[in-house]
Amino acid sequence: MSINAINNQTTSTASLTKATENTLGKQDFLTLLTTQLRNQDPLSPMSNEEFIAQMAQISTLESSLDMGKQLTTLINTQQRTQALQMVGHDVDYMPEGADTTKTGRVSAVILKNDVPILMINGEQIPYTNVQSIH
């Protein structure tokens, strides 16, 4: 094995370690596949079945990523809709850093970074801090 192949494997291992700390994505998978193809034994190359299986994995990964994005969008839309429906209603909520629940009327909804913030008794309360609706 040449020194370049060893250096490529070391670089790929470092990239793999970094990517695994977060999550392996499409680009990481393609990089690993390309490195594997580049460093394979020319006398015993990857079989067509193995290559097709890895391409199917890429397709599955892309589908999973797209589904995750769509699910996140759906959840954000649902939270905004539910927050808007609370306007004019009394709610029990937990203020930030408080140990007791308070009750107040939702007067408005503000979006900060796509997260609904409720205006209750002049305070900005995150949507997730609402305990119940009256």
Secondary structure, 3 states (H helix, E strand, C coil): CCHHHHHHHHHHHHHHHHHHHCCCCHHHHHHHHHHHHHCCCCCCCCCHHHHHHHHHHHHHHHHHHHHHHHHHHHHHHHHHHHHHHCCCCEEEECCCCCCCCEEEEEEEEEEECCEEEEEECCEEEEHHHEEEEC
